[in-house]
Amino acid sequence: MRRMTMTYEAALQDRVDTMIDACTRCGKCVEACPVTGPGGVVAEPREVIEGVFDILRLSDGPEAARRWANSCVMSGECIKACPEGINPRFLLAMARVAMARQKDELPPRRRQGVVDFRKLSQDVTVLSRMQLTGDMLERLGQRTDTSRRLGSTEGPDRPDFVFYTGCNVLKTPHIALLALDIMDALGVTYRVMGGPSHCCSVLHFRAGDLEASGSFAENTLNKLASAKNGQVLSWCASCHVQFTEINMPAHERMAGTRPFEMTPFMRYLRGRLDDLRPMLRKRVDMRVALHRHPGVPGVMEAGEEILRAVPGIEIVDLHQPAVGLMSNYLRSLPDYKRKLQLDELTAARDAKVDALVAVYHPDHRELCAHERDFPFRILNLLEIVGASMGLVQEDRFKRLKKLQDVELILSETRELLEHHHVKEDAARQSIQAMLAEQPLPLTNAGLGDAPHREAAAASIKT
């Protein structure tokens, strides 16, 4: 391992200084942002970006700049708009760090990062064990009572790729398992890494604890680089941005090297579409709409192209705005988020689609229970690909969330929870958190148009 020439915090600050020096203050990044209106950013674009630089230099700035930083949902339109090749999304992330550090001393910030990490770790652990056997968990690189693994599968010394799941997709494990099934069918060798033991460091970063964030980041970077293949496939958009826009650029400044390249799984799959097409043998006769988030370039375009390759699929454009990195990144604008979701669900109903199809796991978590109230299914894109390939992984998460009852869910999952030695108090807390992740409340209107949904369900069964 090469000796570090600067600290993580110094490396981040060096990037900030370089971008501030390069910026012409044209304001095009602010003009391109889709959430200045919902975020209440009322000022001239040039004034807003200059205010962000005040925050970065002084930890404080004008109201409009603070509002813009805090309302950022990471759509990435600012990056595309910048004529100087600067990354305003990174600068806004660093502005939020500066404001967090100005608000609190290190001890409470560190405690907040630890509390957030422990909650994530418990929820991921409990919800995955509510749904998966030990063999399935080990396939996803997770430790069980009989395993010495910690966030990594056994695998070839030099696999084609490391598949980095991140943490939260383990709450909806059928998605990650389908990704592995598809790679198996393509003959790809891989090693799975992920879960809390391979944290991307975003929680400590958000809390403003750059020392802890840097430590977590370097630990996971070293693990991902240990497979010695130089190629990592990422699933989670949040982890992808944290590594490609924050951690790896900092590491390059610290160590003078880039440990690996990271590619979103959906873009990789589109690159293998010629190999995938002959495997898409079964028709999936469905009219579907794609739930879109543009934050990682090329992912939605790749998803649409893959869907179009599935025999029988018709894609319906709902003409809805595509905003944010993933659904959970709109949490800073809750009213706007609820409106976006309601408008899309209503448009999907009016268009008489068979399914609203998402790419990312948080989108699925937030939307899937709306099957109770609308006459179409909520599916992940890989479920449709898998159906055409003859690959099926049960979506236990959706089945449980649609119950909308803590005691019923505990009863349904008790055998697995006991097998994995999960304490009931922890299970209850994580189930409550799962049910609370419902930005647009359910109407409790029952199962909606059952015949319509049954027909859609029949077309995706194998």
Secondary structure by P-SEA (a helix, b strand, c coil): cccccccaaaaaaaaaaaaaaaccccccccccccccccccccccaaaaaaaaaaaaacccccaaaaaaaaaccccccccccccccccaaaaaaaaaaaaaaaaccaaaaaaaaaaaaaaaaaaaaaaaaacccaaaaaaaccccccccccccccccccccccccccccccccaaaaaaaaaaaaaabbbbbbbbccccccaaaaaaacaaaaaaaaaaaaaaaaacccccbbbbccaaaaaaacccaaaaaaaacccccbbbbcaaaaaaaaccccccccccccccbbbbbccccccaaaaaaaaaaaacccbbbbbccccccccccccccccaaaaaaaaaaaaaaaaaacccccccccaaaaaacccccccccbbbbcaaaaaaaaacbbbbaaaaaaaaaccaaaaaaacaaaaaaacccaaaaaaaaaaaaaccccccccccccaaaaaaaaaaaacc
